[in-house]
Amino acid sequence: MSENALITAEKRVKERLKEAAQTLRRLPRQRLQSAMTSWPDVVRQSAEAYGFEKASFRPIPPRPDQISRMDEALPWLFSLDAEIRRIVWARAAGVPWRKLEMMDGRSHTTLRKLENQGVQMIVATLAESDRKNCKKDRNSG
C-alpha cells in the first residue's frame, strides 16, 4: 500500500470510528418501566410544572444507515489490545488529549503514537480481511 493510500485509509478509519461514537451517543437510552403503576408522576410544586424548568433536548436519533456503519466499525476495536483500544475509542469519542493525559498519566505524544499504532493495526486487519475475501471470491468463481 502506498504512503498516500495508507494515510487516506487511516483517515477514513478515524472518521468511521468518530461517526460510530456519535451514533452510539445518539441512540435512545433504555429505560426501565415502573413496576408499580403506569400513572404519570405527580407534580409536587408549581415550579416543577411544565414550562418552569429548563427544557431538555434529546439528540436526533441516528438513521438506520448510520447504525449499520456503527455496527460494522465497532468490532474493529476488538482486534486491538485493551490499552490501545481505550485510547483509540476515547479519541473517536472526542476526549481531549489533555484529559487523556490526566487519566492515563502519559504525555500526549506517547498517546498519539499509541492511537496511530491502533489505527494502523485496524487498517492492516481490514486490508488482510479484504485480501482473504478476494482470494475466496477468485477460488469460488
C-alpha positions as CSV (number, residue, x, y, z in Angstrom):
1,M,0.0,0.0,0.0
2,S,1.4,3.4,-1.0
3,E,2.1,6.1,1.6
4,N,-0.8,8.3,0.4
5,A,-3.2,5.3,0.3
6,L,-2.2,4.4,3.9
7,I,-2.8,7.9,5.2
8,T,-6.2,8.0,3.4
9,A,-7.1,4.6,4.9
10,E,-6.1,5.8,8.4
11,K,-8.1,9.0,8.0
12,R,-11.2,7.0,6.8
13,V,-10.9,4.6,9.8
14,K,-10.7,7.6,12.2
15,E,-13.7,9.2,10.6
16,R,-15.7,6.0,10.8
17,L,-14.9,5.5,14.4
18,K,-15.8,9.1,15.2
19,E,-19.1,8.6,13.4
20,A,-19.7,5.4,15.4
21,A,-19.1,7.2,18.7
22,Q,-21.5,10.0,17.6
23,T,-24.1,7.4,16.5
24,L,-23.8,5.5,19.8
25,R,-24.3,8.7,21.7
26,R,-27.5,9.5,19.8
27,L,-29.1,6.1,20.3
28,P,-32.1,6.2,22.6
29,R,-31.4,5.2,26.2
30,Q,-33.2,2.1,27.6
31,R,-35.4,3.0,30.5
32,L,-36.9,0.5,32.9
33,Q,-40.7,0.6,33.1
34,S,-42.0,1.2,36.6
35,A,-43.4,-2.0,38.0
36,M,-45.8,-0.1,40.3
37,T,-48.0,1.9,38.0
38,S,-48.4,3.4,34.6
39,W,-49.7,6.7,36.0
40,P,-47.6,9.8,35.4
41,D,-45.6,11.3,38.2
42,V,-47.4,13.8,40.4
43,V,-46.2,17.4,40.1
44,R,-45.4,18.4,43.7
45,Q,-44.6,22.1,43.3
46,S,-45.7,24.7,40.9
47,A,-42.1,25.3,39.9
48,E,-41.9,21.7,38.6
49,A,-44.9,22.3,36.3
50,Y,-44.5,22.5,32.6
51,G,-42.5,25.5,31.4
52,F,-40.9,26.4,34.7
53,E,-37.8,24.2,34.3
54,K,-35.2,24.4,31.6
55,A,-36.2,22.3,28.6
56,S,-34.1,19.2,28.0
57,F,-33.5,18.2,24.4
58,R,-32.7,14.8,23.1
59,P,-30.3,14.4,20.2
60,I,-31.8,13.4,16.9
61,P,-31.9,9.6,16.6
62,P,-29.4,8.2,14.2
63,R,-30.5,6.9,10.7
64,P,-30.5,3.2,10.0
65,D,-27.5,3.5,7.7
66,Q,-25.6,5.2,10.5
67,I,-26.4,2.4,12.9
68,S,-25.3,-0.1,10.3
69,R,-22.0,1.6,9.8
70,M,-21.6,1.8,13.6
71,D,-22.3,-1.9,13.9
72,E,-19.6,-2.5,11.2
73,A,-17.0,-0.2,12.8
74,L,-17.2,-1.2,16.5
75,P,-15.8,-4.7,16.0
76,W,-12.7,-3.2,14.5
77,L,-11.7,-2.1,18.0
78,F,-11.7,-5.7,19.3
79,S,-8.6,-6.5,17.2
80,L,-6.7,-4.2,19.4
81,D,-5.4,-4.8,22.9
82,A,-7.3,-3.1,25.7
83,E,-4.9,-0.3,26.3
84,I,-4.7,0.9,22.7
85,R,-8.5,0.3,22.2
86,R,-9.3,2.6,25.1
87,I,-7.2,5.4,23.7
88,V,-8.5,5.0,20.1
89,W,-12.1,4.9,21.3
90,A,-11.6,7.9,23.6
91,R,-10.2,10.0,20.7
92,A,-13.0,8.9,18.5
93,A,-15.5,9.9,21.2
94,G,-13.8,13.4,21.3
95,V,-11.9,13.2,24.6
96,P,-9.3,15.9,24.5
97,W,-5.6,15.0,24.7
98,R,-5.2,16.9,28.0
99,K,-7.9,14.9,29.7
100,L,-6.5,11.6,28.3
101,E,-3.1,12.7,29.7
102,M,-4.6,13.2,33.2
103,M,-6.5,9.9,33.1
104,D,-3.6,7.8,31.7
105,G,-0.5,9.6,33.1
106,R,1.5,9.6,29.9
107,S,2.3,12.5,27.6
108,H,0.1,13.4,24.6
109,T,2.9,12.4,22.2
110,T,3.0,8.9,23.6
111,L,-0.8,8.7,23.5
112,R,-0.8,10.0,19.9
113,K,1.7,7.3,18.9
114,L,-0.5,4.6,20.6
115,E,-3.6,6.0,18.8
116,N,-1.8,6.0,15.4
117,Q,-0.5,2.5,16.1
118,G,-4.0,1.3,16.9
119,V,-5.4,2.9,13.7
120,Q,-2.6,1.3,11.6
121,M,-3.5,-2.1,13.2
122,I,-7.1,-1.7,12.2
123,V,-6.1,-0.7,8.6
124,A,-3.9,-3.8,8.4
125,T,-6.6,-6.0,9.8
126,L,-9.1,-4.6,7.3
127,A,-6.7,-5.0,4.4
128,E,-5.9,-8.6,5.4
129,S,-9.6,-9.5,5.5
130,D,-10.1,-7.8,2.1
131,R,-7.3,-9.9,0.7
132,K,-8.8,-13.1,2.1
133,N,-12.2,-12.2,0.7
134,C,-10.7,-11.6,-2.7
135,K,-8.9,-14.9,-2.7
136,K,-12.1,-16.7,-1.6
137,D,-14.1,-15.0,-4.4
138,R,-11.4,-16.0,-7.0
139,N,-11.4,-19.6,-5.8
140,S,-15.2,-19.9,-5.8
141,G,-15.7,-18.2,-9.2
